[in-house]
Amino acid sequence: MVPKTLDTDVLILGSGGAGLFAALHAHKAAPALSITVAVKGLLGKCGCTRMVQGGFNVALAKGDSVERHFMDTIEGGKWLPDQDLAWQLVRLAVERIHELENELGCFFDRNPDGTVHQKAFAGQTFDRTVHKGDLTGIEIINRLAEQVWARKIARLEEHRAVEIIKSTNGDSVSGVLMIDMRTGEYLFVRAKAVLLATGGGPTMYKYHTPSGDKSCDGLAMALRAGLPLRDMEMVQFHPTGLLAGTHTRMTGTVLEEGLRGSGGYLLNGAKERFMPGYDPKAERATRDVVSRAMFAEIRKGNTTPHGGLYIAMAHLGVERVAKEFKGMVERCADCGFDLAGGLVEVVPTAHYMMGGVEFRGDCSTELAGLFVAGEDSGGVHGANRLGGNGVANSTVFGAVAGDSIAAWVKNASLRDPDRQAIDAAVAVCESPFGKKTSSGLEALRESLYEIMWEKVGIMRDAAGLREAAGELAALETELDAQGLGDHNRAFNLTWHDWMNLRSLVAVSRAIAAAAAARQDSRGAHFRSDYPDTGPLERSAFTSLRGDLVVTMKPVAFTRVRPGQTLLENVA
Ligand SMILES: Cc1cc2nc3c(=O)[nH]c(=O)nc-3n(C[C@H](O)[C@H](O)[C@H](O)COP(=O)(O)OP(=O)(O)OC[C@H]3O[C@@H](n4cnc5c(N)ncnc54)[C@H](O)[C@@H]3O)c2cc1C
């Protein structure tokens, strides 16, 4: 099957904060470039940036500083972040928030004196989270989307990227094989530069928060293209996922960090506060600490009737909670819970992948012409992402990628693709149509959820990880054997579900391999058989490729060493 071909200077995969910022910056730097944003959903309506609730971390206020934001990021990340990338994050977050307000038209909440209001987020030493109520992402994505629509930037909506295709000599990217989901037709988009910004998304866990369009496709494609991924064991669990009943689709949805930040309590099944027994910072400890304490409490059986725990806010004042957390209160009310005055059942939920494609400060990767930004990239957050640093990361590095790509394509030309690689990728996508019909996708998904939740989740050990590795490999074989009943390729959601599961299982295997290799406990990664952090001075991060062989690479302390701080030098 020979796919249709489209040529563009720049191909951006994904329309979250990273993809849209990249498009706007590339266009601003070089308006004559042909730029195409290709996205699995509808531009402006999909991905997780739109779902950002709490807000955006940035050092703006008197008394705060980029050095303080940096130290919080490094200490929160347990000394595993790439320090130069983390520095870029905190420094450019200031630029980005001004751009969002002054150029792109975002309205963020303000103090009575007109300054931007910044709220408390757990795990930080300063109240620095800029927000629009508790639905910040809608404001950001709406304004970004309007600006993209207003420019001559091409869109391929409901187009799914399925394979990164290299040039004939294999030394650079030639383009991306896509499926037009509306017709089921293949399209090869040839581009001088490609940005991977599909947003990761740990939707392989039983409870998870990300949008349904995210299935780690970008990371799976990067693995198949032979690129190195780092920190893949670092999956962040958000402590307060809504427990709204089995298969309700609302279960797992995140209730924002600010609830704990502002003084909310977590209670066990007996309605007793338990966090002070686990950590002196209690509910305001970092996400990993709180999630682990909750998991331990659940394993002890101190649960609510549905197997979770409660969050309680009423002691802060019903009216205050209703005003400050309007969106959350309404979301809970939709599911029959009274957040302001009553108790809401919650469970830790898989939220964010700190791991991703290894990249340089200009967002370039090992493969010439391929750039990466946002949640598909790894190294900025290390072992833990601070709440509020996610959208800062995607917007900061999206903009960097746009600038770098515009400069890079000046000296680049379109490169011919490896035709055999296109044929092979099409053959894989087509393979379930040639097999006897099976109806096992739901069962396979449930198995994946269970394996990842129980054995590669909040608490891990060698035996569980070994079992998981075997079970995931078997799951991959079973998936490959699946046949689809419906041969109509137009909007064939079962077909896409099969592809989603393939990506998720491939990336789950990478998570399990990295988790088995890291024989210590750091941030989001906890091994009950190796509970100690190990010497910070000898910190190393995991790096793996498609063969799943993990290398431990030393962290370069380019700006600050464990035990030191940048804050001494700050007035
Ligand atoms: C519920 C929730 C609340 C959050 N709250 C906060 C917060 O308060 N503060 C914070 O800092 N962070 C928060 N985050 C994290 C934050 O949303 C992410 O860190 C960040 O926005 C990711 O941006 P991105 O551009 O990398 O990806 P996304 O915004 O997720 O965009 C990914 C895009 O890629 C597209 N895509 C996926 N696969 C393919 C494919 N195969 N082909 C083509 N396109 C594809 C998707 O459709 C989507 O358009 C939250 C996340 C969630 C889920």
The ligand as an SDF file (V2000), in Angstrom:
LIG
                    3D

 53 58  0  0  0  0  0  0  0  0999 V2000
   -5.5750   16.4030   34.8290 C   0  0  0  0  0  0  0  0  0  0  0  0
   -4.2210   17.0190   34.6980 C   0  0  0  0  0  0  0  0  0  0  0  0
   -3.9190   18.1490   35.4130 C   0  0  0  0  0  0  0  0  0  0  0  0
   -2.6640   18.7260   35.2930 C   0  0  0  0  0  0  0  0  0  0  0  0
   -2.4160   19.8510   36.0070 N   0  0  0  0  0  0  0  0  0  0  0  0
   -1.1980   20.4380   35.9040 C   0  0  0  0  0  0  0  0  0  0  0  0
   -0.9060   21.6400   36.6130 C   0  0  0  0  0  0  0  0  0  0  0  0
   -1.7370   22.1670   37.3390 O   0  0  0  0  0  0  0  0  0  0  0  0
    0.3180   22.1850   36.4440 N   0  0  0  0  0  0  0  0  0  0  0  0
    1.2610   21.6320   35.6370 C   0  0  0  0  0  0  0  0  0  0  0  0
    2.3560   22.1760   35.5400 O   0  0  0  0  0  0  0  0  0  0  0  0
    1.0110   20.5000   34.9390 N   0  0  0  0  0  0  0  0  0  0  0  0
   -0.1920   19.8890   35.0610 C   0  0  0  0  0  0  0  0  0  0  0  0
   -0.4490   18.7480   34.3490 N   0  0  0  0  0  0  0  0  0  0  0  0
    0.5840   18.2190   33.4510 C   0  0  0  0  0  0  0  0  0  0  0  0
    0.5850   18.9770   32.1310 C   0  0  0  0  0  0  0  0  0  0  0  0
   -0.6770   18.9170   31.5590 O   0  0  0  0  0  0  0  0  0  0  0  0
    1.5870   18.3760   31.1840 C   0  0  0  0  0  0  0  0  0  0  0  0
    2.8090   18.3620   31.8110 O   0  0  0  0  0  0  0  0  0  0  0  0
    1.8220   19.2020   29.9090 C   0  0  0  0  0  0  0  0  0  0  0  0
    0.7810   20.0620   29.6540 O   0  0  0  0  0  0  0  0  0  0  0  0
    2.0850   18.3090   28.7430 C   0  0  0  0  0  0  0  0  0  0  0  0
    2.1740   19.1060   27.5680 O   0  0  0  0  0  0  0  0  0  0  0  0
    2.5610   18.4490   26.1810 P   0  0  0  0  0  0  0  0  0  0  0  0
    2.4380   19.5210   25.1660 O   0  0  0  0  0  0  0  0  0  0  0  0
    3.8340   17.7310   26.3050 O   0  0  0  0  0  0  0  0  0  0  0  0
    1.4450   17.3300   25.9320 O   0  0  0  0  0  0  0  0  0  0  0  0
   -0.1510   17.4410   25.7890 P   0  0  0  0  0  0  0  0  0  0  0  0
   -0.6680   18.7560   26.1850 O   0  0  0  0  0  0  0  0  0  0  0  0
   -0.7080   16.2680   26.4760 O   0  0  0  0  0  0  0  0  0  0  0  0
   -0.3850   17.2880   24.2330 O   0  0  0  0  0  0  0  0  0  0  0  0
   -0.0810   16.0960   23.5520 C   0  0  0  0  0  0  0  0  0  0  0  0
   -0.6510   16.1850   22.1580 C   0  0  0  0  0  0  0  0  0  0  0  0
   -0.1610   15.1070   21.3650 O   0  0  0  0  0  0  0  0  0  0  0  0
   -1.2350   14.5410   20.6250 C   0  0  0  0  0  0  0  0  0  0  0  0
   -0.8880   13.1500   20.2830 N   0  0  0  0  0  0  0  0  0  0  0  0
   -0.7490   12.0900   21.1070 C   0  0  0  0  0  0  0  0  0  0  0  0
   -0.4060   10.9940   20.3800 N   0  0  0  0  0  0  0  0  0  0  0  0
   -0.3390   11.3810   19.0960 C   0  0  0  0  0  0  0  0  0  0  0  0
   -0.0690   10.7090   17.8760 C   0  0  0  0  0  0  0  0  0  0  0  0
    0.2290    9.4010   17.8290 N   0  0  0  0  0  0  0  0  0  0  0  0
   -0.1110   11.4220   16.7260 N   0  0  0  0  0  0  0  0  0  0  0  0
   -0.4110   12.7560   16.7200 C   0  0  0  0  0  0  0  0  0  0  0  0
   -0.7000   13.4470   17.8560 N   0  0  0  0  0  0  0  0  0  0  0  0
   -0.6450   12.7600   19.0170 C   0  0  0  0  0  0  0  0  0  0  0  0
   -2.4190   14.6840   21.5430 C   0  0  0  0  0  0  0  0  0  0  0  0
   -3.6300   14.5480   20.8560 O   0  0  0  0  0  0  0  0  0  0  0  0
   -2.1630   16.0900   22.0870 C   0  0  0  0  0  0  0  0  0  0  0  0
   -2.6230   17.0580   21.1680 O   0  0  0  0  0  0  0  0  0  0  0  0
   -1.6900   18.1510   34.4560 C   0  0  0  0  0  0  0  0  0  0  0  0
   -2.0000   16.9930   33.7430 C   0  0  0  0  0  0  0  0  0  0  0  0
   -3.2560   16.4310   33.8570 C   0  0  0  0  0  0  0  0  0  0  0  0
   -3.5590   15.1940   33.1050 C   0  0  0  0  0  0  0  0  0  0  0  0
  1  2  1  0
  2  3  1  0
  2 52  2  0
  3  4  2  0
  4  5  1  0
  4 50  1  0
  5  6  2  0
  6  7  1  0
  6 13  1  0
  7  8  2  0
  7  9  1  0
  9 10  1  0
 10 11  2  0
 10 12  1  0
 12 13  2  0
 13 14  1  0
 14 15  1  0
 14 50  1  0
 15 16  1  0
 16 17  1  0
 16 18  1  0
 18 19  1  0
 18 20  1  0
 20 21  1  0
 20 22  1  0
 22 23  1  0
 23 24  1  0
 24 25  2  0
 24 26  1  0
 24 27  1  0
 27 28  1  0
 28 29  2  0
 28 30  1  0
 28 31  1  0
 31 32  1  0
 32 33  1  0
 33 34  1  0
 33 48  1  0
 34 35  1  0
 35 36  1  0
 35 46  1  0
 36 37  1  0
 36 45  1  0
 37 38  2  0
 38 39  1  0
 39 40  1  0
 39 45  2  0
 40 41  1  0
 40 42  2  0
 42 43  1  0
 43 44  2  0
 44 45  1  0
 46 47  1  0
 46 48  1  0
 48 49  1  0
 50 51  2  0
 51 52  1  0
 52 53  1  0
M  END
$$$$
